[in-house]
Amino acid sequence: MRQFWIAILLLISLPALAGQTDLVGVRLWPAPDHTRLVFDLNGPIDHSLFTLQNPDRIVIDLKNARLSGQLPFTDDGTSPIRSIRSGARNGSDLRIVLDTKQAMRPKSFPLKPYGEHGDRLVLDLYHVKAKRKVAKTARPTVKQSQKEKLRDVIIAIDAGHGGEDPGARGHRGTREKDVVLAIARKLKKLVDKEPGMRPVMIRNGDYYIGLRTRTKKARKAGADIFISIHADAFHDKRAKGSSVYTLSPRGATSEAARWLAESENKADLIGGVSLDDKDDLLASVLLDLSQTASLEASLDVAKHVLGGLKNIGKVHKRRVQAASFRVLKSPDIPSVLVETAFISNPDEERKLRTSRYQQKLANAMMSGIRQYFHRFPPPGTHLARRHVIQTGETLSGIAQQYRVPLKSLRDMNSLKGDRLRVGQTLRIPALTSDS
């Protein structure tokens, strides 16, 4: 009889055990502002988490789950996690404890199977910054006669995908996230060498950044242009060539509605103006003006970049394309997305893997960026220098004063000769490295 009841209990418990989800591995992706942990699972999971102090810990409870094997983790000194522990809980649940080196703010969400990955639980750990009291001091008044300090044009360079998101994959296993980061780093080096320009890397490692976070980082850096770099893919491997995109009118309309509807956006600067203290009508008008100017500038930049890409090979679309890419939806920063080549095309995948072709793509983009900003320099930048003609001045003398070639001075101002008139304003070219 005892054996009978044992058998019954085993039969009852088997479905519960069979229905358990296995935790099969954990992966870690460090980023500058947070650390991402990805728990790989063989099925969907319910979970809960909470934090503990003294010492700092994060506890994750996985419902009806078990550990398959071990959780491989080694503290290399750069991670905020000291160790990872696990143990059974309530007979059928799995508890994971992260011992952290400092207080962290966790954020978690599940991901459904996609591509080569199955179900996943993503845990982002953000540093908890200590609040600092800032003493209020009176702002010194700036005299109108004080000379304005010129600044560099800021180029925000965004390498698409990253970390858990590899992007498209070529037939030889080439990952989009790796290729575009290599191109972005080469473009950064070119911008570094360009007089009057400064690069800002949105992603400079193998980690993921949310699409809206990318544009927020660009805005925080005061970017004058946002260029997002990708490598296209298509089911037909014959598709090839580069494409350049700007935000579509429909995408712009939906983004404007979102900005006006979400109150937290109004504290952000749109074209240098906060919408926080404006009524709805005025905020709408200001946003529309800023967005219209950004879209027009985006199209101009895109045309110059596409022109540069045409010089290195066939382009997929000979005109700038428009789409509702979320990463292009910053209302106040001209933004373009470059599909450098089709990673799904075996020939273009082979090229994308080479440093030489990556450099060609970076050179082409730099050429377009340079042409645009030398033609339309933002006010207050080194590229937007102006000179008002005074009595007795000559064009050659002005060229010597600013240490620029006389031909460059003529070309920038569309001058056919050397005749000048008093009160005329000349645009002064940027200093070159050999000036």
C-alpha positions in Angstrom: 0.0 0.0 0.0 2.9 2.4 0.9 4.4 1.7 -2.5 1.1 2.5 -4.1 0.8 5.9 -2.5 4.5 6.7 -3.4 3.7 5.9 -7.0 0.6 8.2 -6.9 2.7 11.1 -5.5 5.3 10.7 -8.1 2.7 10.7 -10.9 1.2 13.9 -9.4 4.6 15.6 -9.2 5.9 14.6 -12.6 3.7 17.1 -14.6 4.9 20.0 -12.4 8.5 18.9 -12.8 8.1 18.4 -16.6 6.5 21.9 -16.9 9.5 23.6 -15.2 11.5 26.1 -17.3 15.2 25.6 -17.5 17.7 28.4 -16.9 20.4 27.3 -19.3 22.9 30.2 -19.2 23.6 33.9 -18.4 25.4 36.5 -20.5 26.7 39.9 -19.4 27.0 43.0 -21.5 28.8 46.0 -19.8 27.9 49.5 -21.0 29.1 52.9 -19.8 25.9 53.7 -17.9 24.5 50.3 -17.0 25.2 46.5 -17.1 22.9 44.1 -18.9 22.4 40.5 -17.8 20.6 38.2 -20.2 19.3 34.9 -18.7 18.7 32.3 -21.4 15.7 30.1 -20.9 14.1 27.1 -22.7 10.6 28.6 -22.3 8.6 31.6 -21.0 8.9 32.6 -17.3 7.2 34.6 -14.6 9.5 36.4 -12.3 9.8 39.0 -9.5 12.7 40.9 -8.1 13.7 43.1 -5.2 16.8 44.7 -3.8 18.5 44.3 -0.4 21.1 46.4 1.4 24.0 45.9 3.8 25.4 44.3 1.8 23.9 45.3 -1.5 22.1 42.5 -3.3 19.5 42.0 -6.1 17.2 39.0 -5.8 15.4 37.4 -8.8 12.8 34.8 -8.2 11.9 32.6 -11.2 8.6 30.9 -11.0 8.5 27.1 -11.6 12.1 27.1 -12.8 15.3 25.2 -12.3 18.9 25.6 -13.1 20.4 23.5 -15.8 24.1 23.2 -15.2 26.0 26.1 -13.6 25.9 29.9 -13.9 29.3 30.8 -15.4 30.4 34.1 -14.0 33.9 35.6 -13.3 34.4 39.0 -11.8 36.9 40.7 -14.1 37.0 43.8 -12.0 35.0 46.0 -14.4 31.5 44.5 -13.6 29.4 45.9 -10.7 28.5 42.3 -9.8 30.7 40.6 -7.3 29.2 37.1 -7.6 26.0 35.3 -8.6 24.4 32.7 -6.4 21.3 30.4 -6.9 19.2 28.0 -5.0 15.9 26.2 -5.1 12.9 27.9 -3.4 9.4 26.6 -2.4 10.2 23.3 -4.0 9.6 24.4 -7.6 11.0 28.0 -7.9 14.5 29.2 -8.5 16.1 32.1 -6.6 19.1 34.0 -8.1 21.0 36.4 -5.9 23.4 39.0 -7.4 26.0 40.3 -4.9 26.8 43.8 -6.1 29.6 46.1 -5.3 27.3 49.1 -4.8 23.6 50.0 -4.8 22.0 49.3 -8.2 18.6 50.1 -9.7 17.4 47.1 -11.6 15.0 47.0 -14.5 13.8 43.7 -16.0 11.7 42.5 -18.9 11.2 39.2 -20.8 12.1 38.7 -24.5 10.3 36.2 -26.8 12.3 33.8 -29.0 13.9 35.6 -32.0 16.5 34.3 -34.5 19.0 32.0 -32.9 17.9 32.9 -29.4 15.1 31.4 -27.3 13.1 32.9 -24.4 15.2 35.4 -22.4 14.9 37.4 -19.2 16.8 40.7 -19.5 18.0 42.5 -16.4 19.5 46.0 -16.7 21.4 47.3 -13.7 21.8 51.1 -13.4 24.1 52.8 -10.9 22.3 54.7 -8.1 23.8 58.2 -8.1 24.1 59.9 -4.7 22.2 63.1 -4.6 24.3 66.2 -4.2 23.2 69.5 -2.8 24.1 72.3 -5.2 24.4 75.7 -3.7 22.5 78.4 -5.5 24.7 81.2 -6.7 23.8 84.3 -8.6 24.6 84.0 -12.3 27.2 86.6 -13.4 25.8 88.9 -16.1 27.5 88.6 -19.4 28.3 91.9 -21.1 26.9 92.3 -24.6 30.3 93.4 -25.8 32.0 90.2 -24.6 33.3 88.2 -27.5 31.4 85.0 -28.1 33.5 81.9 -27.8 33.3 79.7 -30.9 32.6 76.0 -30.6 33.2 72.9 -32.8 30.4 71.3 -34.9 29.4 68.2 -33.0 28.9 65.0 -35.0 27.0 62.2 -33.2 28.0 58.8 -34.7 25.6 56.0 -33.9 26.6 52.4 -34.6 23.4 50.4 -34.9 22.4 47.4 -32.7 24.9 46.0 -30.2 25.1 43.6 -27.3 22.1 41.3 -27.2 20.9 42.6 -30.6 23.4 41.5 -33.3 21.3 43.0 -36.2 21.4 41.3 -39.6 23.8 38.4 -40.2 25.6 37.5 -43.4 26.0 34.0 -44.9 29.5 33.8 -43.5 28.3 34.7 -40.0 29.2 38.4 -40.2 27.2 40.3 -37.6 25.9 43.8 -38.5 26.7 45.1 -35.0 30.4 44.4 -35.4 30.7 45.8 -38.9 28.9 49.1 -38.2 30.9 49.7 -35.0 34.2 49.3 -37.0 32.9 51.8 -39.6 31.7 54.2 -36.8 35.2 54.1 -35.2 36.8 54.9 -38.5 34.4 57.8 -39.1 35.2 59.1 -35.6 38.9 59.2 -36.4 38.2 61.2 -39.5 36.0 63.7 -37.6 38.8 63.9 -35.0 41.2 65.1 -37.7 38.7 67.6 -39.2 39.3 71.2 -38.1 36.2 72.7 -36.4 34.5 69.4 -35.8 34.2 67.0 -32.8 32.8 63.5 -32.8 30.6 61.9 -30.1 30.2 58.1 -30.2 26.7 57.0 -29.2 27.9 53.3 -28.9 31.6 52.5 -28.5 31.5 48.9 -27.5 29.5 45.7 -27.7 26.4 46.7 -25.7 22.8 47.6 -26.5 21.3 51.1 -26.3 17.6 51.8 -26.6 16.6 53.7 -29.8 15.2 56.7 -28.0 18.2 56.7 -25.6 20.5 57.1 -28.6 18.8 60.3 -29.6 18.8 61.5 -26.0 22.5 61.0 -25.8 23.0 63.0 -28.9 20.8 65.8 -27.6 22.7 65.8 -24.3 26.0 66.2 -26.2 24.6 69.1 -28.2 24.9 67.3 -31.5 24.5 69.3 -34.7 24.0 66.0 -36.7 23.0 62.5 -35.8 24.2 59.8 -38.3 23.1 56.2 -37.6 25.1 53.5 -39.4 23.6 50.1 -40.4 24.1 47.2 -42.9 21.0 46.2 -44.8 19.6 42.7 -45.3 17.1 41.2 -47.8 15.7 37.8 -48.6 17.1 38.1 -52.1 20.9 37.9 -51.8 21.3 39.7 -55.1 20.2 43.0 -53.5 23.1 45.3 -53.1 24.2 48.9 -52.7 24.0 51.7 -50.2 20.9 53.8 -49.2 20.4 56.9 -47.1 17.2 57.6 -45.1 15.6 60.5 -43.4 12.5 60.6 -41.3 9.2 60.4 -43.3 6.5 63.1 -42.9 4.2 60.5 -41.3 6.9 59.6 -38.8 7.5 63.2 -38.0 3.7 63.8 -37.4 3.4 60.9 -35.0 6.6 61.9 -33.1 5.3 65.5 -32.7 2.1 64.1 -31.2 4.0 62.0 -28.8 6.2 64.8 -27.7 3.2 67.1 -27.0 1.3 64.3 -25.2 4.2 63.2 -22.9 4.8 65.8 -20.2 8.4 64.6 -19.5 9.5 65.7 -23.0 8.5 69.3 -22.4 11.4 69.9 -20.1 13.8 69.0 -22.9 15.2 71.6 -25.1 13.7 71.8 -28.6 15.9 74.0 -30.8 17.4 75.5 -27.7 14.0 76.3 -26.1 12.2 74.5 -23.2 8.6 73.8 -23.8 7.9 73.3 -20.1 6.5 76.8 -19.4 4.7 77.2 -22.8 1.0 76.7 -23.4 -0.1 73.9 -25.7 -0.6 76.1 -28.8 2.8 77.8 -28.4 4.6 74.5 -27.7 3.0 73.0 -30.8 4.2 75.9 -33.0 7.7 75.9 -31.6 8.0 72.1 -32.0 6.7 72.4 -35.6 9.2 75.1 -36.5 12.1 73.1 -34.9 11.0 69.9 -36.6 10.6 71.5 -40.0 14.0 73.0 -39.9 15.5 69.6 -38.8 13.8 67.7 -41.5 15.0 70.2 -44.2 18.6 70.0 -42.8 18.4 66.2 -42.6 17.5 66.0 -46.3 20.4 68.3 -47.2 22.9 66.3 -45.2 21.5 63.0 -46.6 22.0 64.2 -50.2 25.6 65.1 -49.5 26.3 61.8 -47.8 24.6 59.8 -50.6 26.7 61.8 -53.1 29.8 60.6 -51.2 28.6 57.0 -51.3 28.0 57.2 -55.1 31.7 57.8 -55.5 32.7 54.4 -54.1 30.2 52.1 -55.9 26.6 51.4 -56.8 23.9 52.7 -54.5 20.7 50.7 -54.0 18.5 53.9 -54.2 19.8 56.9 -56.2 17.6 59.2 -54.1 17.3 59.8 -50.4 14.6 57.6 -48.9 12.1 58.4 -46.2 11.0 56.0 -43.5 9.7 56.1 -39.9 12.8 54.8 -38.2 12.5 55.5 -34.5 16.2 56.4 -34.2 15.6 59.3 -36.6 12.8 60.9 -34.6 14.7 63.6 -32.7 12.7 66.8 -33.4 15.6 69.2 -33.1 18.7 67.3 -34.5 19.1 66.7 -38.2 19.3 62.9 -38.4 20.1 60.4 -41.2 20.4 56.7 -41.3 23.0 55.1 -43.7 22.5 51.5 -44.9 26.1 51.0 -45.9 25.7 47.8 -47.9 23.7 44.5 -48.0 25.2 42.1 -45.5 22.9 39.5 -47.1 24.8 39.8 -50.4 27.8 37.5 -50.4 30.0 39.9 -52.3 29.1 42.9 -50.2 29.4 40.9 -47.0 33.0 40.0 -48.1 33.7 43.7 -48.6 32.2 44.7 -45.3 34.5 42.4 -43.5 37.6 44.2 -44.8 39.1 47.3 -43.1 39.8 48.8 -46.5 36.1 48.9 -47.5 35.0 50.0 -44.1 37.5 52.9 -44.5 36.0 53.8 -47.9 32.5 53.9 -46.4 33.7 56.2 -43.6 35.5 58.4 -46.1 32.4 58.7 -48.2 30.3 59.7 -45.1 32.9 62.2 -44.0 33.0 63.8 -47.4 29.2 64.4 -47.3 29.3 65.7 -43.7 32.2 68.0 -44.6 30.5 69.4 -47.7 27.3 70.1 -45.9 28.7 71.9 -42.8 31.1 73.9 -44.9 28.1 75.1 -46.9 25.7 75.4 -43.9 27.8 76.0 -40.8 25.8 76.3 -37.5 25.9 79.8 -36.0 28.5 80.2 -33.2 30.8 77.5 -34.6 34.4 77.8 -35.9 33.0 76.9 -39.3 30.7 79.9 -39.3 33.3 82.6 -39.0 32.2 85.9 -40.5 34.1 89.1 -41.5 32.5 92.5 -42.2 34.4 94.5 -44.8 35.9 97.8 -43.6 37.3 100.6 -45.6 40.6 99.8 -47.3 40.5 96.1 -46.8 41.4 93.7 -49.6 40.5 90.1 -50.2 44.1 88.9 -50.1 44.7 90.8 -46.9 41.6 89.1 -45.3 42.9 85.7 -46.5 46.3 86.4 -44.8 44.5 87.6 -41.6 42.6 84.4 -41.2 45.4 82.2 -42.6 43.2 80.7 -45.3 43.9 80.2 -49.0 42.6 83.0 -51.2 40.9 80.5 -53.5 39.0 79.0 -50.6 37.8 82.4 -49.5 36.6 83.1 -53.1 34.9 79.7 -53.4 33.1 79.9 -50.1 31.6 83.3 -50.9 31.0 82.6 -54.7 33.3 85.5 -55.6 34.4 85.7 -59.3 36.9 88.5 -58.6 38.5 90.4 -55.7 36.2 93.4 -55.6 34.7 94.1 -52.2 32.3 96.7 -50.8 32.2 98.3 -47.4 29.7 96.5 -45.1 29.8 93.3 -47.1 29.9 90.1 -44.9 32.3 87.3 -45.9 32.1 83.8 -44.6 35.6 82.6 -43.6 36.6 79.0 -44.3 37.7 76.8 -41.4 41.4 76.4 -40.8 42.8 73.3 -42.3 45.4 71.1 -40.7 48.1 72.5 -43.0 47.1 76.2 -42.6 
